Amino acid sequence: MITYALYFAIGCFGLGLLFNLWRIVTGPGQADRVLALDTMVINIIALLVLYGILQGTAIYFEASMLVAMVGFVSTVAYCRFLLRGDIIE
């Protein structure tokens, strides 16, 4: 029964990734695109964790932590670039 729930959750987060991609393409402003990219990182983290549970291995949890760190740094850097036009002062 848990496998069906995992497949359903993976499908829902995959659909969420498609909606995020749609928002990136048709977003009216740069802030909407940044928010969609950040939400896309969160959905990828959730997919990695769910796939790790499905496979029963811990390597996907470590990969999700790496994606979380890189996603946070990239979101901050992109926001600083949009606000100031420069990442490193």
NORJO-V865760 format. One record per residue. PSI is psi in whole degrees, 0 to 359 (* if undefined). OMEGA is omega in radians with two decimals (* if undefined). D_LAST is the distance of its C-alpha to the last C-alpha in whole Angstrom. Layout:
PSI/OMEGA/D_LAST  PSI/OMEGA/D_LAST
//
This chain:
325/-3.13/53  330/-3.13/50  323/3.09/49  319/3.11/50  322/3.11/47  317/3.10/45  321/3.10/46  316/3.14/45  320/3.10/42  319/3.09/41  320/3.13/42  317/3.13/41  329/3.03/37  320/3.07/38  322/3.07/39  323/3.07/36  321/3.09/33  321/3.09/35  323/3.08/35  319/3.10/31  321/3.08/31  320/3.13/33  325/3.10/31  319/-3.11/28  317/-3.03/30  13/-3.11/31  136/-3.10/29  336/-3.11/29  172/3.13/25  326/3.13/22  323/3.09/22  322/3.13/25  321/3.10/24  317/3.12/21  321/3.10/24  321/3.09/26  320/3.12/24  319/3.09/23  327/3.09/27  321/3.08/28  319/3.12/26  320/3.10/28  323/3.10/31  321/3.09/31  316/3.13/30  320/3.11/34  320/3.11/35  318/3.13/35  317/3.13/36  320/3.12/39  325/3.06/40  321/3.07/39  318/-3.13/42  318/-3.12/44  339/3.13/44  31/3.13/44  155/-3.06/42  353/-3.07/39  330/3.14/37  332/3.07/35  321/3.08/34  321/3.09/32  324/3.12/31  327/3.06/30  320/3.10/28  318/3.10/26  322/3.13/25  317/-3.14/25  315/-3.14/22  322/3.13/20  320/3.12/21  313/-3.12/19  320/-3.13/16  324/3.10/16  317/3.12/17  317/-3.14/14  319/-3.13/12  321/3.10/14  319/3.10/14  323/3.10/10  319/3.13/11  322/-3.10/14  315/-3.01/13  342/-3.07/10  6/-3.12/10  140/-3.13/7  313/-3.12/6  127/-3.12/4  */*/0
//
